Amino acid sequence: MLNAALLLDHDREREFRDTVAALARDPAVAAHARIEVTGPWVPYSFARLDDEEQERPADAP
């Protein structure tokens, strides 16, 4: 299972959706995967506060 969030230029959304739809129609892919696209969503998952990096312990991943 892959669960991914992608940050795209708004102007390229249609291109992205078309590419994903073509991939989903490929019989080799369709036999082994289910592709689902949702969004657009607010880009909160791509933002962080600069302090977050400093607050992590040095041995944290």
C-alpha positions as CSV (number, residue, x, y, z in Angstrom):
1,M,0.0,0.0,0.0
2,L,1.2,3.5,-0.8
3,N,-0.4,6.5,0.6
4,A,1.2,9.6,-0.8
5,A,0.6,13.4,-0.6
6,L,1.8,15.4,-3.5
7,L,2.1,19.2,-3.8
8,L,1.4,20.2,-7.3
9,D,1.1,23.5,-9.2
10,H,-2.6,24.2,-9.5
11,D,-2.2,24.8,-13.2
12,R,-1.0,21.1,-13.7
13,E,-3.8,19.4,-11.8
14,R,-5.6,18.3,-15.0
15,E,-2.4,16.9,-16.5
16,F,-1.7,15.0,-13.3
17,R,-5.3,13.5,-13.2
18,D,-5.1,12.5,-16.8
19,T,-1.7,10.8,-16.3
20,V,-3.0,8.9,-13.3
21,A,-6.2,7.9,-15.1
22,A,-4.1,6.5,-18.0
23,L,-1.9,4.6,-15.6
24,A,-5.0,3.1,-13.9
25,R,-6.3,1.9,-17.3
26,D,-3.1,0.0,-18.0
27,P,-4.0,-3.7,-17.7
28,A,-0.6,-4.5,-16.0
29,V,-1.3,-1.9,-13.3
30,A,-5.0,-2.5,-13.0
31,A,-4.4,-6.2,-12.3
32,H,-2.3,-5.4,-9.2
33,A,-3.3,-2.0,-7.9
34,R,-6.2,0.3,-7.2
35,I,-5.4,4.0,-7.8
36,E,-7.5,6.6,-6.0
37,V,-6.9,10.3,-6.3
38,T,-8.6,12.8,-3.9
39,G,-8.2,16.5,-3.3
40,P,-7.1,19.1,-3.8
41,W,-6.5,19.4,-0.1
42,V,-5.1,22.2,2.0
43,P,-1.3,21.9,1.9
44,Y,-0.9,21.8,5.7
45,S,1.0,18.5,5.5
46,F,3.8,20.2,3.6
47,A,4.4,23.0,6.2
48,R,6.4,22.9,9.3
49,L,7.5,25.5,11.9
50,D,11.3,26.1,11.9
51,D,11.3,25.3,15.6
52,E,10.1,21.7,15.0
53,E,13.5,20.6,13.7
54,Q,15.3,22.1,16.8
55,E,12.9,20.5,19.3
56,R,13.6,16.9,18.1
57,P,16.1,14.9,20.0
58,A,19.3,14.3,18.1
59,D,18.7,10.6,17.8
60,A,15.1,10.9,16.5
61,P,14.5,9.9,12.8
